Structures are given as structure tokens and as C-alpha cells.
Amino acid sequence: MARKIPLKPLLGIDLGGTKIHAVTFLADAGKITVLGTAKRETRAERGYKAVLKRIAETAADSLEDAGLSSKEVAAVGCGAPGPVDAKGTIAVAANLGWKDRPLGKDLSSLLNRPVTIGNDVNCGALGEATHGSARGTASAFFAFVGTGLGGALIVDGRILNGAHGYGGEIGHLPAPFGDQICGCGRPGCLETTASKTGIVRIIKAEVAAGTRCLLPQFSHASGGSPPGKSSSGGASLKSKELKAAWQEKCPATRAAVSRCGEALAWGLAVVGQTVDPTVFVLGGGVAEALGPALKPHLLKGMRERSMLYRRFRPEIRLAALGDDSVAVGAAVAAMQALA
């Protein structure tokens, strides 16, 4: 009988615009066992070097929580926002204020071991494909619906990055839903409607048109709750607040979620008609909070807009790994890089 080789832990890091999340875990036969976790605020306003230090500290905290040293993990990976090249350089990360930052080189030097860097949405998709809701499927398209809209295509367990690292960037498809200016500077990108940013914009427009709103950030403008509870105008609106408003049948929120679903259905229909993935996986804060609300709009819209889905019902699943998906996928990518 062959001797079973002991598993070695992996360390994955999720670098976000507001938080850094590190997970130390064991992976075996598609299942993960979390050994240690840690979170810190990113504090991007303090600059690149300060964020590097915070990433290293968060990684160390996760290892300490697991009772391990960095030498005891098989691989280290980090998922970060923005396009990432083969050397781990981030071309641009708008929410961090970074441009052409050699994160892979600098983080490897700081942690004193190789660190593989990947795009955060791609890493989330890989995590779901290998250990989450898309495990065992031949291909999957992952739509990350959060503040913006990201996408990634997984084929045979590997990310399809494309020639320039922009593969799957569904959020910047030129879409027929208006000419609002996107964060990238161009008008009419899909994520200006199919994202939390888009939902907030639509709620504001609904309220301005007289639609009743139960959210205190907006309701005073339509004769609801008095002003004073929030002056953010939705800038800090949490996905769980949107979920609560939808469950309470808030008219403005329901209208915005419907519009978001219609736009996302258009984008997924384009992807489906082009590459015909086995499954679609929805992740990100908005999808986690409003997945059941969005799904009927997606099924209806994809059927109406695609010849393929008039014949076949699309398989749409919600992400299973939650906050851990990016970190898990980053570590898996690091292991794949060693193979």
C-alpha cells in the first residue's frame, strides 16, 4: 500500500480596497479545512509601503492563529484588484491608488518566500472552481457583483486570462443601458448598472421621480423618514441594508434590483452565447445578499436575449466560499504555479 503523503497547509491573501483577509488552510479532495484567519483594514491612504507592511502583518496573524510558521506552508498567493501581469505587477488598482506596482516582487521580498499574485476576481473564481460551488464542472463563468462588476472564465480548473490579462472583464462591456460614466472613464460600461454603484444610482433616480424608498439614506427625499440619519446618499450603503430593504418590499430598491438584474442578464447572455459555460457562479457582496432576488431576473433576461437559453436553461449558482473565495483561490493559483 502506498504511503499517504501528509498535506501541507496553504496561505492565501485577499487584498481589497477596504480590508485585507488572510486564510491558512488545508486542501484535500476538493474540501478545505481552515486552520487560521486574520483581517485588517487596508488603509490605502497611507501609501503603498504601508499597505505592504499590513499585508505581511495580516499573513503573520493568520499563521499565528493556525500555530504555524511561514516555512510550514506549501505556497503563498495573494489576490489583488486590477489587471496583474505574469510577474505579479499590478497595472492599475484605482481603489488603492496604485499604478504599475511590483506587488509580487515586493511582497516576496517582505515575506522572504515566493508569493504568486493574481487578479482578485480570477482568484475568487478559481477558489469556487476547485473548492466551491463550481467544483467538478468542465467550465464556469464567475460574475463578482460588488461595488463594481468583475468576471472570470474557468476552463478545466484553470483561469483563462487572455493575451493581456483582461479575460472575463464583463464589467466593462459597452452595454445598452445608458451612457453613465464608469470609473474607468468611459461611458456606458455594464457595471454602471449591474453593481452596487448602479443600484445606488438607480435608487436615487427613482426617489427623484417620486418613488417611495424605505432606506434612510434616500427616503427623506421622497417624503419618508426625515433627513439626518445619513448624509452619504448611499455612498456607504451596505449590501445587507439593500437585502433588508428588498425583503421589506421597498419600491425604489425593488426597481433598482430589477434593473440591475436585467443588465446583468444581458451580460451573462453575451458570455453564454459566446463561450457556453457549464455553470454561472454569482459572488461578491451584492450577489451574496441579493442572489435569490436577482436570479429570476437573470433567468428571464437570459432566455429573452439568447438563442442558446431559449433552448437550454442556464445553470446559475451562488458562491459557496463567501469571504474566503479570493484567498483560497489565490493559494490554489500559487500551487498551480509550482506544478
C-alpha positions in Angstrom: 0.0 0.0 0.0 1.3 3.4 -0.9 2.2 5.7 1.9 -0.1 8.7 2.2 1.9 11.9 1.9 0.9 14.4 4.7 -0.9 17.5 3.4 0.9 20.8 3.7 -1.0 24.0 4.5 -1.6 26.8 2.1 -1.7 30.6 2.8 -4.0 32.8 0.7 -4.4 36.6 1.0 -7.3 38.7 -0.3 -6.2 42.3 -0.7 -9.2 44.6 -1.0 -9.8 48.3 -1.1 -11.0 48.4 2.5 -9.8 45.2 4.1 -7.0 42.5 3.9 -8.1 39.0 4.6 -5.7 36.1 5.1 -6.6 32.4 5.4 -4.3 29.4 6.3 -5.9 26.1 5.3 -5.6 22.5 4.2 -7.0 21.4 0.9 -7.8 17.8 0.3 -10.1 16.2 -2.4 -11.9 19.5 -3.1 -12.6 20.2 0.6 -10.8 22.8 2.7 -10.1 22.9 6.4 -9.5 26.4 7.7 -6.6 26.5 10.2 -6.3 30.2 10.8 -7.7 33.5 9.6 -6.9 37.2 10.1 -8.3 40.5 8.9 -7.1 44.1 9.0 -8.1 47.4 7.4 -6.2 48.1 4.2 -5.8 51.9 4.9 -4.7 52.6 1.3 -4.5 56.3 2.0 -1.3 55.6 4.0 0.6 54.6 0.8 2.0 51.6 -1.0 4.7 50.7 1.5 2.3 50.9 4.5 -0.1 48.6 2.8 2.7 46.1 2.0 3.5 46.1 5.7 -0.1 45.5 6.7 -0.4 42.6 4.2 2.7 41.0 5.8 1.2 41.5 9.3 -2.1 40.0 8.3 -0.4 37.0 6.8 1.6 36.6 10.0 -1.5 36.9 12.1 -3.2 34.1 10.1 -0.2 31.8 10.5 -0.1 32.5 14.2 -3.8 31.7 14.5 -3.0 28.4 12.8 0.0 27.8 15.1 2.4 27.6 12.1 5.4 29.4 10.7 5.8 30.6 7.1 8.2 27.8 6.4 5.5 25.3 7.0 3.1 26.3 4.2 3.5 24.9 0.7 2.6 28.0 -1.2 1.5 31.7 -0.7 -0.8 33.5 -3.0 -2.4 37.0 -3.0 -5.5 38.2 -4.9 -5.4 41.9 -5.7 -7.7 44.3 -7.6 -6.8 45.3 -11.2 -5.0 43.6 -14.1 -1.9 41.6 -13.0 0.9 40.5 -15.3 2.9 37.3 -15.2 5.5 38.9 -12.9 2.9 40.0 -10.3 2.9 43.7 -11.3 -0.4 45.5 -10.9 -1.1 47.7 -13.9 -3.7 49.9 -12.1 -5.8 49.5 -9.0 -8.0 52.5 -8.8 -9.4 51.8 -5.3 -5.9 51.6 -3.9 -4.4 54.5 -5.9 -1.8 52.2 -7.4 -0.2 52.1 -10.9 2.5 49.7 -12.1 3.3 48.4 -8.6 5.5 45.3 -8.5 3.5 43.7 -5.7 4.8 40.1 -6.4 8.4 41.1 -6.1 7.9 43.4 -3.1 5.7 41.0 -1.1 8.0 38.1 -1.9 10.9 40.1 -0.5 9.0 41.1 2.6 7.7 37.6 3.4 11.1 36.1 2.4 9.4 33.5 0.1 7.8 33.4 -3.3 4.3 35.0 -3.5 2.1 34.5 -6.5 -0.2 37.5 -7.3 -3.4 37.2 -9.2 -6.4 39.3 -10.0 -8.9 39.1 -7.1 -11.9 38.1 -9.2 -9.9 35.5 -11.1 -8.8 34.1 -7.7 -12.3 34.0 -6.4 -13.4 32.1 -9.5 -10.6 29.6 -9.1 -11.5 29.1 -5.5 -15.1 28.3 -6.4 -14.0 26.1 -9.3 -11.7 24.0 -7.2 -13.3 24.0 -3.7 -16.7 25.7 -4.1 -19.9 25.7 -6.0 -18.3 25.1 -9.4 -16.2 22.2 -8.4 -16.3 19.3 -10.8 -17.6 21.3 -13.7 -15.8 21.5 -17.1 -16.2 25.3 -17.3 -17.6 28.1 -15.3 -18.1 31.8 -15.6 -17.8 33.7 -12.3 -19.6 37.1 -12.0 -18.4 39.1 -9.0 -21.2 41.6 -8.2 -20.0 44.1 -5.6 -19.2 47.8 -5.7 -18.3 47.2 -9.4 -18.7 44.1 -11.6 -15.9 41.7 -12.3 -15.8 38.4 -14.2 -13.6 35.4 -14.8 -13.8 32.3 -17.0 -12.5 29.0 -15.7 -11.9 26.1 -18.1 -10.7 22.7 -16.9 -9.8 24.1 -13.5 -7.6 27.0 -14.8 -8.3 30.7 -15.3 -8.5 31.9 -18.9 -6.6 35.2 -18.5 -6.4 36.2 -22.2 -3.4 37.7 -24.0 -3.3 40.8 -21.9 -4.8 39.7 -18.6 -8.2 41.1 -19.3 -10.1 37.9 -19.9 -13.6 37.8 -18.4 -13.8 41.6 -17.7 -17.5 41.6 -18.2 -18.0 44.9 -16.2 -16.5 47.0 -19.0 -18.6 45.6 -21.8 -20.3 48.5 -23.7 -23.9 47.9 -22.7 -27.2 49.4 -23.9 -28.3 50.7 -20.6 -27.4 54.4 -20.7 -24.3 56.5 -21.0 -23.3 56.9 -17.4 -19.6 57.5 -16.9 -17.8 54.5 -15.5 -14.9 54.6 -13.0 -12.7 53.6 -16.0 -13.6 57.0 -17.6 -15.7 55.5 -20.4 -19.5 55.9 -20.8 -22.0 53.1 -20.7 -20.0 50.2 -19.2 -22.1 47.3 -17.9 -21.0 47.9 -14.3 -22.6 51.3 -14.2 -25.9 49.5 -13.9 -25.1 45.9 -12.8 -23.3 46.6 -9.5 -24.0 48.2 -6.1 -22.9 51.5 -7.6 -25.5 51.1 -10.2 -28.2 50.1 -7.8 -27.5 53.2 -5.7 -27.6 55.4 -8.7 -31.0 53.9 -9.8 -32.5 54.3 -6.3 -31.5 58.0 -6.4 -33.2 58.4 -9.7 -36.3 56.5 -8.6 -36.6 58.7 -5.4 -36.1 61.9 -7.5 -39.0 60.7 -9.7 -41.2 60.3 -6.6 -40.9 56.6 -5.9 -41.1 55.7 -2.2 -38.0 54.5 -0.5 -37.5 52.8 2.9 -33.8 53.3 3.1 -32.9 56.2 5.4 -30.1 57.3 3.1 -32.7 58.3 0.5 -36.2 58.2 1.9 -36.4 61.8 3.1 -36.3 62.9 -0.5 -39.5 61.1 -1.2 -41.4 62.1 1.9 -40.2 59.1 4.0 -38.0 59.2 7.1 -36.6 62.6 7.9 -33.1 63.6 6.9 -30.3 63.5 9.3 -29.8 59.7 9.7 -27.2 59.7 6.9 -25.8 62.3 4.5 -23.9 59.7 2.5 -26.5 59.5 -0.2 -25.8 55.8 -0.4 -22.0 56.0 -0.7 -21.6 53.8 2.3 -24.7 51.6 1.7 -24.1 48.0 2.8 -25.3 45.0 0.8 -27.2 43.7 3.9 -29.1 47.0 4.0 -30.2 46.5 0.4 -31.3 43.0 1.2 -33.4 44.2 4.2 -35.0 46.9 2.0 -35.8 44.4 -0.7 -37.3 42.0 1.8 -39.4 44.9 3.2 -40.7 45.5 -0.4 -39.1 48.9 -0.7 -40.4 50.2 -4.1 -37.2 52.1 -5.1 -35.0 49.2 -4.0 -37.1 46.6 -5.9 -37.0 48.8 -9.0 -33.2 49.1 -8.8 -32.6 45.4 -8.2 -34.8 44.6 -11.2 -32.8 47.0 -13.4 -29.5 45.5 -12.1 -30.8 42.0 -12.8 -31.9 43.0 -16.3 -28.4 44.5 -17.1 -26.5 41.5 -15.6 -28.7 39.1 -17.6 -27.7 40.9 -20.8 -24.0 40.5 -19.9 -24.4 36.8 -18.9 -26.3 36.2 -22.1 -23.4 37.6 -24.1 -20.9 35.4 -22.3 -23.2 32.4 -22.6 -23.8 32.8 -26.3 -20.0 33.3 -26.8 -18.4 30.5 -24.7 -21.4 28.4 -23.4 -20.0 27.7 -19.9 -21.3 24.7 -17.9 -22.4 27.0 -15.0 -22.5 30.6 -14.0 -21.5 31.4 -10.4 -22.5 34.6 -8.7 -20.3 36.0 -6.0 -19.5 39.3 -4.2 -21.4 41.2 -1.6 -24.4 42.2 -3.7 -24.8 38.6 -5.1 -24.4 37.1 -1.6 -27.1 39.4 -0.2 -29.5 39.6 -3.2 -28.8 36.4 -5.1 -32.3 34.9 -4.7 -33.8 38.3 -5.7 -31.6 38.6 -8.8 -31.9 35.0 -10.1 -35.4 35.2 -11.5 -34.4 38.4 -13.4 -31.3 36.6 -14.7 -33.2 33.5 -15.9 -35.9 35.6 -17.6 -33.5 38.1 -19.2 -31.0 35.4 -20.4 -33.8 33.5 -22.0 -35.2 36.6 -23.8 -31.8 37.7 -25.1 -30.1 34.5 -26.1 -30.9 31.9 -28.7 -29.0 29.4 -26.6 -31.0 29.9 -23.4 -34.3 29.8 -25.3 -33.4 26.1 -25.7 -31.4 25.3 -22.6 -32.0 26.6 -19.1 -28.8 28.3 -17.7 -27.3 26.8 -14.6 -26.8 29.7 -12.1 -25.3 29.0 -8.7 -24.3 31.2 -5.7 -20.7 31.2 -4.5 -20.1 28.7 -1.6 -16.9 30.0 0.0 -18.1 33.5 0.9 -15.3 35.8 2.2 -12.7 33.1 1.8 -13.1 32.5 -2.0 -10.4 35.0 -3.1 -7.9 33.9 -0.5 -8.5 30.2 -1.2 -8.2 30.8 -5.0 -5.0 32.8 -4.6 -3.4 30.0 -2.7 -4.6 27.4 -5.3 -3.1 29.6 -8.1 0.2 29.6 -6.2 0.2 25.8 -6.0 -0.6 25.6 -9.8 2.3 28.0 -10.5 4.6 25.5 -8.7 3.4 22.5 -10.7 
